[in-house]
């Protein structure tokens, strides 16, 4: 949002220019508006959006622009309409000053982000991750963010080295004048948990992506910080836990499922380190007053014995996760046992249909079933809100 004093100056300039030269392609921002739309790149601006090219630096008069426009460039995008062009961030990193800045009154906002042509990229704001590992051309996702210093600072970063980190469009909607996020379920994990894009039509899915189907939107917002290939060391040290700890509060939940990649043959993480990493994350989140829920990973599609019973009890440091739940006094969803009971009930053939060919990663339908099992167990435990 452009502040009122700045808007008066900007709108006066627009009015004078229009009087002398006729209509110009400049978005007039309503001082009373609570939502804002930005169209990035150097193509023509879609009606209803504010056009922002890579060269447009931030000024106090406009109230928006790039902090370091010399480190931005305009690029094409394969989308249509507002998503046919984008800007590329030449330097990145969650702590980078190469951000898009927009002045906003303090409060709670919902930010919808659409990237350009993307291999893999994450969105950061206020120096922490907000959305993890978006993929595909023009992927879209959104997040809530409290603004307490009068300005949103956002960039596209992370992802896969050597690929372009681009931003095509941005929508910002004020939800409240109070800078406090709605009650939130934060999720940590790996590729069996994370989001895949497009969110509503992806062939594969993580159960964290599908939780929205089984919980009330007026009770919780979901923030899935899980990423493919992640292990306990990376989630703890590389920014995902930092982002959660930055916002999580009493009344929020943190559901954490790791262990698959920690036990991969190429992993250097010992069971002792796994337990240390997990305990440290548990204790840091508990210190905020939020509630931690541990989950054990489901097994493989092939984990059936000769009697048609599915069992994978000894996989993925399950015993250590159970020990941690007991020692730290956390809730536990033993998804390993619960999913095995479900797979046994439907049999090997139907179970196989819920997995990709590798037998480890769930399809979208498989992820839906896992999410259902998680939410049902939380409800059966009497956990508030489920």
C-alpha positions as CSV (number, residue, x, y, z in Angstrom):
1,X,0.0,0.0,0.0
2,X,1.3,3.5,-0.8
3,X,0.8,5.8,2.2
4,X,-1.8,8.5,2.0
5,X,0.6,11.5,1.8
6,X,2.6,9.8,-1.0
7,X,-0.6,8.9,-2.8
8,X,-1.8,12.6,-2.9
9,X,1.5,13.6,-4.6
10,X,1.4,10.7,-7.0
11,X,-2.2,11.1,-8.0
12,X,-1.7,14.9,-8.5
13,X,1.2,14.2,-10.8
14,X,-0.9,11.6,-12.7
15,X,-3.8,14.1,-13.0
16,X,-1.6,16.9,-14.3
17,X,0.1,14.6,-16.8
18,X,-3.3,13.2,-18.0
19,X,-4.6,16.8,-18.5
20,X,-1.6,17.9,-20.6
21,X,-0.9,14.7,-22.6
22,X,-4.1,12.6,-22.4
23,X,-4.5,9.2,-20.8
24,X,-1.3,7.4,-19.6
25,X,-0.8,3.7,-18.6
26,X,-0.3,4.3,-14.9
27,X,-2.2,2.5,-12.2
28,X,-4.0,4.9,-9.9
29,X,-3.9,3.3,-6.4
30,X,-6.9,4.0,-4.2
31,X,-5.8,5.4,-0.8
32,X,-8.6,3.5,0.9
33,X,-8.0,0.2,-0.9
34,X,-7.0,-2.9,1.1
35,X,-5.7,-5.0,-1.8
36,X,-3.0,-4.3,-4.3
37,X,-1.9,-6.1,-7.5
38,X,1.5,-5.9,-9.2
39,X,2.3,-7.0,-12.8
40,X,6.1,-7.5,-13.2
41,X,8.1,-7.2,-16.4
42,X,8.3,-4.9,-19.4
43,X,5.2,-6.0,-21.4
44,X,2.0,-4.0,-21.4
45,X,0.3,-3.9,-18.0
46,X,-2.9,-5.9,-17.4
47,X,-5.8,-3.6,-16.3
48,X,-6.2,-3.5,-12.6
49,X,-2.5,-4.1,-11.9
50,X,0.3,-1.8,-11.1
51,X,3.1,-2.4,-13.7
52,X,6.7,-2.8,-12.3
53,X,9.7,-3.2,-14.5
54,X,13.1,-4.5,-13.4
55,X,14.5,-1.0,-13.6
56,X,11.9,0.5,-11.2
57,X,13.6,1.4,-7.9
58,X,11.9,2.0,-4.7
59,X,11.0,5.6,-3.9
60,X,9.1,7.0,-0.9
61,X,6.8,9.0,-3.3
62,X,5.6,5.8,-5.0
63,X,5.9,3.6,-1.9
64,X,7.0,0.6,-3.9
65,X,9.9,-0.6,-6.1
66,X,13.0,-2.7,-6.1
67,X,15.6,-2.0,-3.5
68,X,18.5,-2.7,-5.9
69,X,17.1,-2.5,-9.4
70,X,20.6,-2.9,-10.9
71,X,20.4,-6.6,-9.7
72,X,17.1,-7.2,-11.5
73,X,16.2,-7.9,-15.1
74,X,13.0,-8.3,-17.2
75,X,12.4,-11.7,-18.7
76,X,9.7,-13.5,-20.7
77,X,7.3,-16.0,-19.2
78,X,5.2,-18.6,-21.0
79,X,2.0,-17.7,-19.2
80,X,-0.8,-15.5,-20.5
81,X,-2.2,-12.2,-19.4
82,X,-0.5,-10.9,-16.3
83,X,1.9,-13.9,-16.4
84,X,3.4,-13.5,-19.8
85,X,6.4,-11.7,-18.4
86,X,8.4,-11.5,-15.2
87,X,11.4,-10.1,-13.5
88,X,14.5,-12.1,-12.5
89,X,16.4,-11.7,-9.2
90,X,20.1,-11.7,-10.1
91,X,21.2,-12.0,-6.5
92,X,19.2,-13.8,-3.9
93,X,19.3,-15.5,-0.5
94,X,16.9,-15.0,2.4
95,X,19.1,-12.2,3.9
96,X,19.7,-10.5,0.5
97,X,18.8,-6.8,0.2
98,X,17.7,-7.4,-3.4
99,X,14.1,-7.2,-2.6
100,X,10.8,-5.8,-3.9
101,X,9.6,-3.3,-1.2
102,X,6.1,-2.0,-0.7
103,X,5.0,0.4,2.1
104,X,2.1,-1.1,4.1
105,X,0.3,0.0,7.2
106,X,1.1,-2.4,10.0
107,X,-1.3,-5.3,10.1
108,X,-1.9,-8.9,8.8
109,X,-1.7,-9.5,5.0
110,X,-2.3,-12.4,2.7
111,X,0.3,-12.4,-0.1
112,X,-0.4,-14.4,-3.3
113,X,2.7,-15.0,-5.4
114,X,2.9,-16.2,-9.0
115,X,6.4,-16.9,-10.4
116,X,7.6,-16.9,-14.0
117,X,9.0,-20.0,-15.7
118,X,10.5,-22.0,-12.8
119,X,12.6,-25.0,-12.2
120,X,12.6,-24.7,-8.5
121,X,12.4,-21.5,-6.4
122,X,11.4,-20.4,-2.9
123,X,9.8,-17.1,-1.7
124,X,11.3,-15.2,1.2
125,X,10.1,-12.1,3.0
126,X,11.3,-10.3,6.0
127,X,14.6,-12.3,5.8
128,X,12.9,-15.7,6.2
129,X,11.4,-18.3,3.9
130,X,7.6,-18.0,3.3
131,X,7.0,-20.6,0.5
132,X,9.3,-23.6,-0.2
133,X,10.4,-25.0,-3.6
134,X,7.7,-23.9,-6.1
135,X,8.1,-25.6,-9.4
136,X,6.8,-25.4,-13.0
137,X,5.8,-22.4,-15.1
138,X,3.8,-19.8,-13.3
139,X,3.3,-21.7,-10.1
140,X,1.0,-19.9,-7.6
141,X,0.9,-20.0,-3.8
142,X,0.1,-17.7,-0.9
143,X,1.0,-17.0,2.7
144,X,0.0,-14.8,5.6
145,X,2.5,-12.3,7.0
146,X,2.3,-9.8,9.8
147,X,3.8,-6.4,9.0
148,X,5.2,-4.5,12.0
149,X,7.6,-2.0,10.4
150,X,5.5,-0.4,7.7
151,X,7.0,-2.3,4.8
152,X,7.0,-5.7,3.1
153,X,10.4,-6.8,1.7
154,X,10.0,-9.8,-0.7
155,X,12.2,-11.8,-3.1
156,X,12.4,-15.1,-4.9
157,X,15.4,-17.3,-4.0
158,X,16.7,-20.7,-3.1
159,X,15.6,-23.6,-5.3
160,X,18.0,-25.2,-7.7
161,X,21.4,-23.8,-8.3
162,X,22.0,-22.2,-11.8
163,X,18.3,-21.6,-12.5
164,X,16.4,-18.3,-12.7
165,X,14.4,-17.1,-9.8
166,X,11.6,-15.0,-11.2
167,X,8.5,-13.2,-10.1
168,X,5.5,-12.6,-12.5
169,X,2.7,-11.2,-10.3
170,X,1.9,-10.3,-6.8
171,X,-1.4,-9.7,-5.0
172,X,-1.5,-8.3,-1.4
173,X,-4.7,-8.2,0.6
174,X,-5.0,-6.8,4.1
175,X,-6.8,-9.3,6.5
176,X,-6.6,-7.3,9.7
177,X,-5.1,-4.2,11.3
178,X,-3.6,-6.5,14.0
179,X,-0.2,-7.9,12.9
180,X,-0.8,-11.4,14.2
181,X,-1.2,-14.5,12.0
182,X,-4.3,-16.6,12.2
183,X,-4.1,-19.8,14.1
184,X,-1.6,-21.9,12.1
185,X,-0.6,-25.5,11.5
186,X,3.1,-25.5,10.5
187,X,4.4,-28.7,8.8
188,X,7.9,-30.0,8.5
189,X,9.1,-33.0,6.5
190,X,10.3,-34.4,3.3
191,X,8.9,-35.4,-0.2
192,X,6.2,-37.5,1.3
193,X,4.9,-34.4,3.1
194,X,5.7,-31.4,1.0
195,X,3.8,-29.4,-1.6
196,X,3.9,-30.2,-5.3
197,X,2.7,-27.8,-8.0
198,X,0.2,-27.0,-9.4
199,X,-1.2,-27.3,-5.9
200,X,-4.7,-28.3,-6.9
201,X,-3.8,-30.6,-9.8
202,X,-0.4,-32.2,-9.2
203,X,0.0,-35.9,-10.1
204,X,1.9,-36.6,-6.9
205,X,1.4,-35.0,-3.5
206,X,2.6,-34.8,0.0
207,X,0.2,-35.4,2.9
208,X,0.9,-31.9,4.2
209,X,-0.3,-30.5,0.9
210,X,-3.6,-32.4,1.3
211,X,-4.4,-31.4,4.9
212,X,-6.5,-28.5,3.8
213,X,-9.2,-31.0,2.7
214,X,-9.7,-32.2,6.2
215,X,-9.4,-29.1,8.5
216,X,-11.6,-26.0,8.7
217,X,-10.2,-22.9,7.0
218,X,-11.8,-20.7,9.6
219,X,-9.9,-22.5,12.3
220,X,-6.4,-22.8,10.8
221,X,-4.2,-21.6,8.1
222,X,-1.6,-24.2,6.8
223,X,2.1,-23.4,6.3
224,X,3.8,-26.4,4.7
225,X,7.6,-25.9,5.0
226,X,8.5,-29.5,4.1
227,X,10.8,-30.0,1.1
228,X,11.8,-33.0,-1.1
229,X,15.1,-34.6,0.0
230,X,15.1,-33.0,3.4
231,X,16.6,-34.5,6.5
232,X,16.8,-33.4,10.1
233,X,20.1,-31.5,9.7
234,X,18.9,-29.5,6.8
235,X,15.5,-28.6,8.2
236,X,17.1,-27.5,11.4
237,X,20.0,-25.5,10.0
238,X,19.1,-24.2,6.5
239,X,16.2,-21.8,7.2
240,X,13.0,-23.8,7.5
241,X,13.0,-24.1,11.2
242,X,14.0,-20.4,11.4
243,X,11.0,-19.4,9.4
244,X,8.6,-21.4,11.7
245,X,10.2,-20.1,14.9
246,X,9.9,-16.5,13.6
247,X,6.1,-16.7,13.6
248,X,4.8,-19.6,15.6
249,X,2.9,-18.8,18.7
250,X,0.7,-20.3,21.5
251,X,-2.3,-22.0,19.9
252,X,-0.3,-23.0,16.8
253,X,0.8,-26.5,16.0
254,X,4.1,-27.8,14.5
255,X,3.8,-31.3,12.9
256,X,7.2,-32.7,12.2
257,X,7.9,-35.9,10.2
258,X,11.5,-36.8,9.3
259,X,13.6,-39.9,9.1
260,X,13.4,-41.2,5.5
261,X,16.3,-39.2,4.2
262,X,18.2,-39.4,7.5
263,X,18.3,-43.2,7.0
264,X,19.1,-43.1,3.3
265,X,22.3,-45.2,2.5
266,X,24.1,-42.0,1.3
267,X,23.2,-40.1,4.5
268,X,25.9,-39.2,7.0
269,X,23.4,-38.5,9.8
270,X,23.7,-41.0,12.6
271,X,20.7,-42.0,14.7
272,X,22.3,-40.1,17.6
273,X,22.6,-36.9,15.5
274,X,19.0,-37.4,14.2
275,X,17.8,-37.6,17.8
276,X,19.8,-34.4,18.7
277,X,18.5,-32.5,15.7
278,X,14.9,-33.5,16.4
279,X,15.1,-32.8,20.1
280,X,16.6,-29.3,19.4
281,X,13.8,-28.4,17.0
282,X,11.2,-29.7,19.5
283,X,12.5,-27.7,22.3
284,X,12.9,-24.5,20.3
285,X,9.2,-24.7,19.2
286,X,8.0,-25.7,22.6
287,X,9.7,-22.6,24.0
288,X,7.4,-20.4,22.0
289,X,4.3,-21.9,23.7
290,X,3.2,-23.7,20.5
291,X,2.4,-27.4,20.5
292,X,4.7,-30.0,18.8
293,X,3.3,-33.1,17.1
294,X,5.7,-35.8,15.9
295,X,4.8,-38.1,13.1
296,X,6.5,-41.3,11.9
297,X,6.8,-41.9,8.2
298,X,4.7,-44.4,6.3
299,X,6.4,-47.4,4.8
300,X,6.8,-48.7,1.3
301,X,4.0,-50.0,-1.0
302,X,5.9,-53.3,-1.0
303,X,6.0,-53.8,2.8
304,X,3.5,-56.7,2.7
305,X,4.4,-60.1,4.1
306,X,3.2,-63.5,2.8
307,X,0.0,-63.2,4.7
308,X,-1.0,-59.9,3.2
309,X,-0.1,-57.9,6.3
310,X,1.6,-54.5,5.7
311,X,4.3,-53.7,8.2
312,X,7.2,-51.3,8.3
313,X,7.8,-50.8,12.0
314,X,11.5,-50.9,12.0
315,X,12.1,-48.3,9.3
316,X,13.2,-44.6,9.3
317,X,14.2,-44.3,13.0
318,X,10.6,-44.9,14.1
319,X,11.8,-46.1,17.5
320,X,13.8,-42.9,18.1
321,X,10.8,-40.8,17.2
322,X,8.7,-42.7,19.7
323,X,11.4,-42.2,22.3
324,X,11.5,-38.5,21.6
325,X,7.7,-38.1,21.9
326,X,7.8,-39.8,25.3
327,X,10.9,-38.0,26.6
328,X,9.8,-34.5,25.4
329,X,6.1,-35.0,26.2
330,X,4.9,-34.3,22.6
331,X,1.9,-35.6,20.8
332,X,2.6,-38.4,18.4
333,X,0.8,-39.5,15.2
334,X,2.3,-43.0,14.5
335,X,1.5,-42.7,10.8
336,X,3.8,-45.7,10.2
337,X,1.4,-48.1,12.1
338,X,-1.8,-46.3,11.1
339,X,-1.0,-46.3,7.4
340,X,0.0,-50.0,7.6
341,X,-3.4,-50.9,9.1
342,X,-5.1,-49.0,6.2
343,X,-2.9,-50.6,3.5
344,X,-3.6,-54.0,5.0
345,X,-7.3,-53.3,4.9
346,X,-7.3,-52.5,1.2
347,X,-4.6,-55.0,0.1
348,X,-1.4,-54.9,-2.0
349,X,-2.9,-54.0,-5.3
350,X,-5.0,-51.0,-4.1
351,X,-2.0,-49.9,-2.0
352,X,0.3,-50.0,-5.0
353,X,-2.1,-47.6,-6.8
354,X,-1.6,-45.0,-4.1
355,X,2.2,-44.8,-4.8
356,X,4.4,-43.8,-7.6
357,X,6.4,-46.5,-9.4
358,X,9.2,-46.2,-6.8
359,X,6.9,-47.5,-4.1
360,X,7.9,-44.7,-1.6
361,X,6.3,-41.5,-2.8
362,X,2.5,-41.2,-2.6
363,X,0.4,-40.1,-5.6
364,X,-2.1,-37.3,-5.0
365,X,-4.7,-39.8,-4.0
366,X,-2.3,-41.6,-1.7
367,X,-1.4,-38.3,-0.1
368,X,-5.1,-37.6,0.5
369,X,-5.4,-40.8,2.4
370,X,-2.4,-40.1,4.6
371,X,-3.7,-36.6,5.4
372,X,-7.0,-38.1,6.3
373,X,-5.4,-40.6,8.6
374,X,-3.3,-37.9,10.3
375,X,-6.3,-35.6,10.9
376,X,-8.5,-38.5,12.2
377,X,-5.8,-39.5,14.7
378,X,-5.4,-35.9,15.9
379,X,-9.1,-35.8,16.4
380,X,-9.2,-39.1,18.2
381,X,-6.5,-37.9,20.5
382,X,-8.7,-35.0,21.4
383,X,-6.3,-32.3,20.3
384,X,-8.0,-28.9,20.2
385,X,-9.1,-27.8,16.8
386,X,-9.2,-31.2,15.1
